[in-house]
Amino acid sequence: MEKELNSVEQAPAVKISNLHYDYPSHWLGRPTPALKNLNLEIPRGESFGFLGHNGAGKTTTIKCLLGLVTPRHGSCEIFGESSLSPQSRVAIGYLPEQPYFYDHLTVYELVEMYAVLAGVARHRRASAVNAALESLKIKERSGSRLRSLSKGLMQRVGMAQAIVAQPDLLILDEPFSGLDPIGRRDFKELLLALKEKGTTLFICSHILGDVENLCERASIMVAGELKKTLTVNQLAEGQERHYELVISNGKSDSSYLEAVKREQLAGGSFRLVYDSEQKARAALAGSLDAGETVESFQRLQVSLEDLFIQTVGESQGKR
């Protein structure tokens, strides 16, 4: 018994093993595969980005983690508990992509209801609800009916109900949807604070810049398959390095030789991209010798968005 407890305590926050899921067919048609042999492990305390194009299988994966659907094959575990067990959901806070709330309730009543459902003790329920509302900067709207709120305020309410029980694992499906720039900043600050406290974050988002700022690792899903998992702060590792040279007052075509990309900018300048430092520096030297004006010269950093588009494009091209 003690060994079992120790194994659960040391288990990762999320473990997905050989997960397959098919959407049911209509009539006699074949089922549509939504997830294909998905394997993923997320350690406790990590902030993880789960990326993919529309229909890639992200939300279906979340439904499997929450026990809302039963996979055809494979398993999901939350802190060592099977996702099919109600016990596994005790430690989870969840913000769906399109939350539906009872719009006749007030903000306070809704968050309090979720505190009850999450098992927050009666004697600390009021303080937990108020703390959640304050952290989302909506305490002054406690008495407002949900039907009167904007999309951005509803998103703040959704986040408040997700964190009211101080979950160990926070699953967020498009958390920045409908937020203005101030709302996005507030959400990022909140998530960074939760991350500092040790909360495991599982974030699905199309706003890749925010994922890049919040997450240590990210995976890219394409058509139900996990194509790549990478460390976000080492995006350039293993990628081809490209160099950019921008020149004006061009007097010679020598700088343009061997450029993998040439683009004319407003005002007559040229943007040249090279796939090696040697070629780029040779072009830089040639431009200076020819009397051309060099506006800038830099190594291009691979962004998460670049890698995402490249991965999706390569995968779709193989089909």
Secondary structure, 3 states (H helix, E strand, C coil): CHHHHHHHHHCCCEEEEEEEEEECCCCCCCCEEEEEEEEEEECCCCEEEEEECCCCCHHHHHHHHCCCCCCCEEEEEECCEECCCHHHHCCEEEECCCCCCCCCCEHHHHHHHHHHHCCCCHHHHHHHHHHHHHHCCCHHHCCCEHHHCCHHHHHHHHHHHHHCCCCCEEEEECCCCCCCHHHHHHHHHHHHHHHHCCCEEEEECCCHHHHHHHCCEEEEEECCEEEEEEEHHHCCCCCCCEEEEEEECCCCCHHHCCCCEEEECHHHCEEEEECCHHHHHHHHHHHHHCCCEEEEEEEECCCHHHHHHHHHHHHHHCC
